[in-house]
Amino acid sequence: MIMPAGRHLLLPANPRFIGLTLVLALVLHMLLGLWDQHWVPDVLAITLVFWVVHQPRRVGLVLAFVMGLMVDVHESALLGQNALSYVVLCGLAAASQRRMLWFPLGEQALQILPLFIAASLVEWLTRLLTHDTWPGWSMLLVPLLQAGLWPLIGALLLAPQRRAFERDDIRPL
């Protein structure tokens, strides 16, 4: 694949770093879930989609399903509700992965917004079909907040891959 002009050649992502970020995102999601606000963005979904887009061979639909089941158990939600939402989200991200890598992180946020909207719709429909409570209109902000956080979280997760493999005094990296 030809690199777009002005883009850095990244080091391969360390699998331990990927696992650590997913565990930290799960813990942060659980801590934000204690706040019990419907408009809080899903940091775990953002992290899962980021790794599906940037490391599709290491993070896929099975991991998204397992993480969704963990969230379902933690939230005491219908078993499979968040898992279905995460699988739909990561499946759509995997389908558009090659196209999204051509854009910088700021423009990727516009590309990823419809995916977050689709995942929210799946979650809303699941809640409505199971006669659960109406999630509220404040939940319409969640996909917008997630797309807004995409460049920030993306820059944080790509930072370890931008460092030089062997540091020396000649290269400015």
C-alpha positions as CSV (number, residue, x, y, z in Angstrom):
1,M,0.0,0.0,0.0
2,I,1.3,3.4,-0.9
3,M,1.5,5.8,2.0
4,P,-0.3,9.2,1.6
5,A,2.0,12.2,1.4
6,G,3.1,13.5,4.8
7,R,2.1,10.5,6.8
8,H,4.5,8.7,9.2
9,L,5.5,5.1,8.8
10,L,4.2,3.5,12.1
11,L,5.8,0.8,14.1
12,P,3.8,-2.4,14.6
13,A,1.4,-2.2,17.5
14,N,2.5,-4.3,20.5
15,P,-0.2,-6.9,21.4
16,R,0.2,-6.2,25.1
17,F,-0.4,-2.5,24.5
18,I,-3.6,-3.3,22.6
19,G,-4.8,-5.6,25.4
20,L,-3.9,-3.0,28.0
21,T,-5.8,-0.2,26.2
22,L,-8.8,-2.4,25.9
23,V,-8.8,-3.4,29.6
24,L,-8.3,0.3,30.6
25,A,-11.2,1.3,28.3
26,L,-13.4,-1.4,29.8
27,V,-12.5,-0.2,33.4
28,L,-13.2,3.4,32.4
29,H,-16.5,2.4,30.8
30,M,-17.5,0.7,34.0
31,L,-16.5,3.7,36.1
32,L,-18.4,6.1,33.9
33,G,-21.4,3.7,34.0
34,L,-21.6,4.3,37.8
35,W,-22.3,7.9,37.0
36,D,-25.6,6.7,35.4
37,Q,-25.9,9.3,32.7
38,H,-27.2,8.4,29.3
39,W,-25.2,10.9,27.4
40,V,-21.8,9.7,28.5
41,P,-19.7,8.5,25.5
42,D,-18.8,4.8,25.3
43,V,-15.0,4.9,25.5
44,L,-14.8,1.1,25.1
45,A,-16.6,1.3,21.7
46,I,-14.3,4.0,20.5
47,T,-11.2,1.9,21.5
48,L,-12.6,-1.2,19.9
49,V,-13.4,0.5,16.7
50,F,-9.9,2.2,16.7
51,W,-8.1,-1.2,17.0
52,V,-10.4,-2.8,14.4
53,V,-9.6,-0.1,11.9
54,H,-5.8,0.1,12.7
55,Q,-5.1,-3.6,13.7
56,P,-7.8,-5.7,12.0
57,R,-5.8,-9.0,12.3
58,R,-5.5,-8.6,16.1
59,V,-8.9,-7.2,17.1
60,G,-12.1,-8.4,15.5
61,L,-15.7,-9.4,16.0
62,V,-15.1,-12.1,18.5
63,L,-13.3,-9.8,20.9
64,A,-16.0,-7.2,20.4
65,F,-18.7,-9.8,21.2
66,V,-16.8,-10.8,24.4
67,M,-16.3,-7.2,25.5
68,G,-20.0,-6.5,24.9
69,L,-21.0,-9.5,27.0
70,M,-18.8,-8.2,29.8
71,V,-20.5,-4.8,29.6
72,D,-23.9,-6.5,29.6
73,V,-23.1,-8.4,32.7
74,H,-21.7,-5.3,34.4
75,E,-24.7,-3.1,33.5
76,S,-27.2,-5.9,34.2
77,A,-28.6,-5.3,30.8
78,L,-30.2,-7.8,28.5
79,L,-27.5,-10.4,27.8
80,G,-26.3,-9.6,24.3
81,Q,-27.6,-6.1,23.9
82,N,-24.2,-4.4,24.0
83,A,-22.6,-7.4,22.4
84,L,-24.8,-7.0,19.4
85,S,-24.2,-3.3,19.3
86,Y,-20.4,-3.8,19.4
87,V,-20.4,-6.5,16.8
88,V,-22.4,-4.3,14.4
89,L,-20.2,-1.4,15.1
90,C,-16.9,-3.4,14.6
91,G,-18.3,-5.2,11.5
92,L,-19.1,-1.9,9.8
93,A,-15.7,-0.5,10.8
94,A,-14.0,-3.6,9.4
95,A,-15.9,-3.2,6.1
96,S,-14.7,0.5,5.8
97,Q,-11.3,0.0,7.3
98,R,-9.2,0.3,4.1
99,R,-10.9,3.5,3.1
100,M,-10.7,5.1,6.5
101,L,-6.9,4.7,6.8
102,W,-6.4,7.1,3.9
103,F,-7.8,10.0,6.0
104,P,-6.2,11.8,8.9
105,L,-7.8,11.3,12.3
106,G,-9.9,14.5,12.1
107,E,-11.5,13.4,8.9
108,Q,-11.9,9.8,10.1
109,A,-14.2,11.2,12.8
110,L,-16.7,12.2,10.0
111,Q,-16.3,8.8,8.5
112,I,-16.9,7.0,11.8
113,L,-20.0,9.1,12.9
114,P,-22.5,7.0,10.8
115,L,-21.1,3.8,12.4
116,F,-21.6,5.1,15.9
117,I,-25.2,6.2,14.9
118,A,-25.9,2.7,13.6
119,A,-24.6,1.1,16.8
120,S,-26.8,3.4,18.8
121,L,-29.8,2.6,16.7
122,V,-29.2,-1.1,17.3
123,E,-29.0,-0.5,21.0
124,W,-32.2,1.6,21.0
125,L,-34.2,-0.9,19.0
126,T,-33.0,-3.8,21.2
127,R,-34.2,-1.8,24.3
128,L,-37.6,-1.0,22.7
129,L,-38.2,-4.6,21.5
130,T,-37.6,-6.0,25.0
131,H,-39.9,-3.4,26.6
132,D,-37.2,-1.8,28.4
133,T,-37.4,1.9,29.4
134,W,-37.0,4.6,26.8
135,P,-33.3,5.6,26.8
136,G,-34.2,9.4,26.5
137,W,-33.3,12.1,24.1
138,S,-30.0,12.8,25.7
139,M,-28.7,9.6,24.2
140,L,-28.8,11.3,20.8
141,L,-25.6,13.1,21.8
142,V,-23.6,10.0,22.4
143,P,-22.6,9.3,18.7
144,L,-21.6,12.9,18.3
145,L,-19.5,12.9,21.4
146,Q,-17.9,9.6,20.4
147,A,-17.0,11.0,17.0
148,G,-15.7,14.1,18.7
149,L,-13.4,12.0,20.9
150,W,-12.1,9.9,18.0
151,P,-9.1,12.2,17.1
152,L,-8.0,12.6,20.7
153,I,-8.2,8.9,21.6
154,G,-6.7,8.0,18.2
155,A,-3.7,10.3,18.8
156,L,-3.2,8.8,22.2
157,L,-3.3,5.2,20.9
158,L,-1.0,5.9,17.9
159,A,1.6,7.7,20.0
160,P,3.7,4.6,21.0
161,Q,3.8,3.5,17.3
162,R,5.3,6.8,16.2
163,R,8.5,6.5,18.3
164,A,11.8,5.5,16.7
165,F,12.7,1.8,16.9
166,E,16.3,2.5,17.7
167,R,17.0,6.0,19.1
168,D,20.0,7.8,17.9
169,D,21.3,11.4,17.7
170,I,21.0,11.8,13.9
171,R,17.3,11.2,13.5
172,P,14.9,13.8,14.9
173,L,12.3,11.2,15.7
